[in-house]
Amino acid sequence: MSKIYNVGIIGAGVSGVVIALELAKYGIENILLEKEESVVNSSPFCHLHAGGNLYPDISTEECKILMKQSIEMARLFPQSIDQRPTFISIPKSETYNIKDLQDRLAVLADYYKTLIKEDPKNEILGSPENYYNIYTKKELNILAELPTVEVPKTANQWMTNAIKLVDYTQLKTPIILVQEYGWNLFRLGAQAQLALQKSANCNLKLNTNVSKVEDVRHLNLDYNWKIHTKNDIHKVNYLVNSCGFKTGEIDETLNLKVKRLIEFKAAYVSKWQPINGLIPELIFHGKRGTPNGMVQLTPYCNDYYQIHGMTKDTTLFENGLIQSKSNQSQPEFNNTIKKKMETGWKDKDIAHRTQNAINLVTKFLPTFKSATLGSAPLFGAQQIPGENPILRVGEVSFPYKFYARSEIIKASSALTVANQILNKIQEDFIIPAIKTTNSKNVILDSISKYEINALASKLAIQRGYPEALAKLVIDRD
Ligand SMILES: Cc1cc2nc3c(=O)[nH]c(=O)nc-3n(C[C@H](O)[C@H](O)[C@H](O)COP(=O)(O)OP(=O)(O)OC[C@H]3O[C@@H](n4cnc5c(N)ncnc54)[C@H](O)[C@@H]3O)c2cc1C
């Protein structure tokens, strides 16, 4: 008789891998099925939203949740965190108010202190006094005259390097520097894949597409679900659907009708001239979907810079945000977007949209005009449960007994969802109650930086990106 697993997880994006690793940590046998050849290979991410400062429109409560969840994930995957700050500005053309951001930041700095009081290991964003710094025009004028620092160590040095390049006459003052860091998906994927392959409690099956799930709960067998793949049927007690924007496809095989949104987005990779010193990530806020949508410039190693521009002809797409129809669970993109996702992009589209992205940055950073195409874009679709397109903290739902559906919107929510599922499978008596919980994951901790470096580089190259995208700008021990 084939093996029965406690838990079957479909989809090894950031959510699926964290669920599998947390279950494995407590000795819970699971099988993780992923259709691609490596894990964390779908929707990209680059920013650790440790405070939600890229979102002026969300509530302070949501910002706190993003901060807490980001800290938890950074503790699990420290080798994926790039410790460079983020420059937050509002162009004079925009209606956002700097004072509102400042007020929210003051609350967040206090909240960060509380998190550190609860556990000193939460201090991963530097000291709470330096969580954010505010720069007036007068201070910026002084910093602009100071020499560039090759590898900045202090907030003032980071701001000095940035302000020499940015045309700050176009920006409202003050300008903010906040300790929201970079987040490297190749490094997170590498650490997770190595740990999963090492774990005795997780059976990771790559290149394995799930075609359907069969509900056998009513048959009183020793298992509740049959997961069908091309060559096998896997028997599991508890089912987890972490298929990202394809979550609805599994729901449909289970006859569930669910309202959800999915959104296709892309970030562009450019190469710029070598500059004298490292710069923070640069944010120029603006209203999403308008020609002045937010611009985000994310520095990588070896003069690569990734760009998001929240305009319809850069990161966003015509009909890129769609909703499931009343008789469906899985929304369907139009053929143009489907083609981009399934067979890749035409060279002329890559060149055109990357140039649009470069032009957006050039508005605020005149010397960026010389930037050129760096590589193919990073792209993917994001799922949003329900009908609110500005929701930024997703969640888990339990539509049937013994079935969990993970729908995270930001990668930082992955551990929260894993813990909710862990609680639920105890409540449902799939496993006996866990006596002592532990925030450390020893399997993940056993993977060395050198192993991560090697696999992360391999993953970047395998997926058609420069190896530099797998490295941190600020190397860690
Ligand atoms: C352009 C862009 C930029 C983003 N930037 C950030 C950011 O900076 N910070 C941040 O926190 N978040 C960011 N996000 C959001 C982030 O990417 C997602 O929240 C996160 O990746 C979702 O993870 P997931 O595991 O739920 O889904 P996914 O990453 O989509 O993983 C789902 C997995 O399931 C697999 N799968 C699907 N169907 C099947 C099947 N039938 N059988 C087997 N396997 C299957 C897929 O191959 C995939 O590997 C961004 C999203 C986009 C699109």
The ligand as an SDF file (V2000), in Angstrom:
LIG
                    3D

 53 58  0  0  0  0  0  0  0  0999 V2000
    5.8570   41.8520   -9.6440 C   0  0  0  0  0  0  0  0  0  0  0  0
    5.6160   41.4350   -8.2030 C   0  0  0  0  0  0  0  0  0  0  0  0
    6.4050   41.9820   -7.1970 C   0  0  0  0  0  0  0  0  0  0  0  0
    6.2040   41.6040   -5.8580 C   0  0  0  0  0  0  0  0  0  0  0  0
    7.0170   42.1510   -4.9020 N   0  0  0  0  0  0  0  0  0  0  0  0
    6.8790   41.7620   -3.6160 C   0  0  0  0  0  0  0  0  0  0  0  0
    7.7540   42.2660   -2.6280 C   0  0  0  0  0  0  0  0  0  0  0  0
    8.6570   43.0520   -2.9300 O   0  0  0  0  0  0  0  0  0  0  0  0
    7.5930   41.8380   -1.3450 N   0  0  0  0  0  0  0  0  0  0  0  0
    6.6250   40.9250   -0.9920 C   0  0  0  0  0  0  0  0  0  0  0  0
    6.5530   40.5620    0.1940 O   0  0  0  0  0  0  0  0  0  0  0  0
    5.7820   40.4250   -1.9130 N   0  0  0  0  0  0  0  0  0  0  0  0
    5.8850   40.8060   -3.2160 C   0  0  0  0  0  0  0  0  0  0  0  0
    5.0500   40.2950   -4.1650 N   0  0  0  0  0  0  0  0  0  0  0  0
    4.0650   39.3000   -3.7560 C   0  0  0  0  0  0  0  0  0  0  0  0
    4.7070   37.9280   -3.6120 C   0  0  0  0  0  0  0  0  0  0  0  0
    5.3380   37.5690   -4.8160 O   0  0  0  0  0  0  0  0  0  0  0  0
    3.6460   36.8820   -3.2670 C   0  0  0  0  0  0  0  0  0  0  0  0
    2.9800   37.2620   -2.0930 O   0  0  0  0  0  0  0  0  0  0  0  0
    4.2110   35.5380   -2.9450 C   0  0  0  0  0  0  0  0  0  0  0  0
    5.1850   35.1300   -3.8430 O   0  0  0  0  0  0  0  0  0  0  0  0
    3.0880   34.5210   -2.9620 C   0  0  0  0  0  0  0  0  0  0  0  0
    3.6250   33.2880   -2.6160 O   0  0  0  0  0  0  0  0  0  0  0  0
    2.7770   31.9760   -2.7610 P   0  0  0  0  0  0  0  0  0  0  0  0
    3.6330   30.8690   -2.2790 O   0  0  0  0  0  0  0  0  0  0  0  0
    1.4440   32.1420   -2.1520 O   0  0  0  0  0  0  0  0  0  0  0  0
    2.4800   31.8390   -4.3310 O   0  0  0  0  0  0  0  0  0  0  0  0
    3.4630   31.5910   -5.5480 P   0  0  0  0  0  0  0  0  0  0  0  0
    4.7790   32.2220   -5.3660 O   0  0  0  0  0  0  0  0  0  0  0  0
    2.6730   31.9660   -6.7670 O   0  0  0  0  0  0  0  0  0  0  0  0
    3.6770   30.0210   -5.5230 O   0  0  0  0  0  0  0  0  0  0  0  0
    2.6930   29.1010   -5.9130 C   0  0  0  0  0  0  0  0  0  0  0  0
    3.3920   27.8410   -6.3940 C   0  0  0  0  0  0  0  0  0  0  0  0
    2.4050   26.8490   -6.6970 O   0  0  0  0  0  0  0  0  0  0  0  0
    2.8180   26.1600   -7.8710 C   0  0  0  0  0  0  0  0  0  0  0  0
    1.6280   25.5510   -8.4640 N   0  0  0  0  0  0  0  0  0  0  0  0
    0.5170   26.1820   -8.9170 C   0  0  0  0  0  0  0  0  0  0  0  0
   -0.3810   25.2820   -9.3740 N   0  0  0  0  0  0  0  0  0  0  0  0
    0.1660   24.0560   -9.1850 C   0  0  0  0  0  0  0  0  0  0  0  0
   -0.2670   22.7250   -9.4610 C   0  0  0  0  0  0  0  0  0  0  0  0
   -1.4680   22.4650  -10.0070 N   0  0  0  0  0  0  0  0  0  0  0  0
    0.5650   21.6800   -9.1450 N   0  0  0  0  0  0  0  0  0  0  0  0
    1.7840   21.9030   -8.5870 C   0  0  0  0  0  0  0  0  0  0  0  0
    2.2530   23.1580   -8.3210 N   0  0  0  0  0  0  0  0  0  0  0  0
    1.4530   24.2130   -8.6040 C   0  0  0  0  0  0  0  0  0  0  0  0
    3.4490   27.2550   -8.7200 C   0  0  0  0  0  0  0  0  0  0  0  0
    4.3230   26.7160   -9.6960 O   0  0  0  0  0  0  0  0  0  0  0  0
    4.1960   28.0810   -7.6720 C   0  0  0  0  0  0  0  0  0  0  0  0
    5.5060   27.6210   -7.4700 O   0  0  0  0  0  0  0  0  0  0  0  0
    5.1930   40.6650   -5.5180 C   0  0  0  0  0  0  0  0  0  0  0  0
    4.3920   40.1150   -6.5350 C   0  0  0  0  0  0  0  0  0  0  0  0
    4.5850   40.4810   -7.8540 C   0  0  0  0  0  0  0  0  0  0  0  0
    3.7240   39.8630   -8.9140 C   0  0  0  0  0  0  0  0  0  0  0  0
  1  2  1  0
  2  3  1  0
  2 52  2  0
  3  4  2  0
  4  5  1  0
  4 50  1  0
  5  6  2  0
  6  7  1  0
  6 13  1  0
  7  8  2  0
  7  9  1  0
  9 10  1  0
 10 11  2  0
 10 12  1  0
 12 13  2  0
 13 14  1  0
 14 15  1  0
 14 50  1  0
 15 16  1  0
 16 17  1  0
 16 18  1  0
 18 19  1  0
 18 20  1  0
 20 21  1  0
 20 22  1  0
 22 23  1  0
 23 24  1  0
 24 25  2  0
 24 26  1  0
 24 27  1  0
 27 28  1  0
 28 29  2  0
 28 30  1  0
 28 31  1  0
 31 32  1  0
 32 33  1  0
 33 34  1  0
 33 48  1  0
 34 35  1  0
 35 36  1  0
 35 46  1  0
 36 37  1  0
 36 45  1  0
 37 38  2  0
 38 39  1  0
 39 40  1  0
 39 45  2  0
 40 41  1  0
 40 42  2  0
 42 43  1  0
 43 44  2  0
 44 45  1  0
 46 47  1  0
 46 48  1  0
 48 49  1  0
 50 51  2  0
 51 52  1  0
 52 53  1  0
M  END
$$$$
